[in-house]
Amino acid sequence: MEENIRDPRLHVNEEPRDDFQDVAMGFAVMFAFMVVVFFAAVIIKANI
């Protein structure tokens, strides 16, 4: 039997991922970080 290494059906996905959840989580974390940076900048600016 000749094996075709390019056949995706023969390769088991070792770590299945939910791409939408990964993108949504990345967006939420980045958004939260930017909100913290924004409020820190506002507080620093107000104190100057």
N, C-alpha and C positions, 0 to 999 in steps of 0.2 A: 504494500500500500504506500503510495507516494503522498507525503504530507505537504500541504500547501501552507507555508508559514504566513502568508498574507490573508488567509481566510479568517475573518474576525470571529466566526462561530467556534473556532478551535481554541480561542483564548478566553480563559475565565477572567472576569473582572474581579480582581482581588479586593478592591475597596470601592463598592458602589457609592456614588455621590449623587446628591440632589443638587443640581446646578442652580436651580432657582433659589433654593434655600441658602446656598452659599453666597450668591450675589446679594440677596436680601439682607443677610446677616452682615456682610461686608459694608453694604450701604448704611445700615442702621448704626454700626459701630463707628464708621467714619463720620456720619452725621452727628452722633452724640459727642464725639471728640471735637468736632468743629464748634458745636454749641458751647462746650466747656472753654475752648480757646476764645470764642467770641466774648463770653461773659468775663473771663479773666482780663481780656484786653479792655473791656468797658470799665471794669473796676480799677484797673491800673491807670487808665486815662483819667478817670474821675478823681483819683488821688493825686494826680500831678498838678 
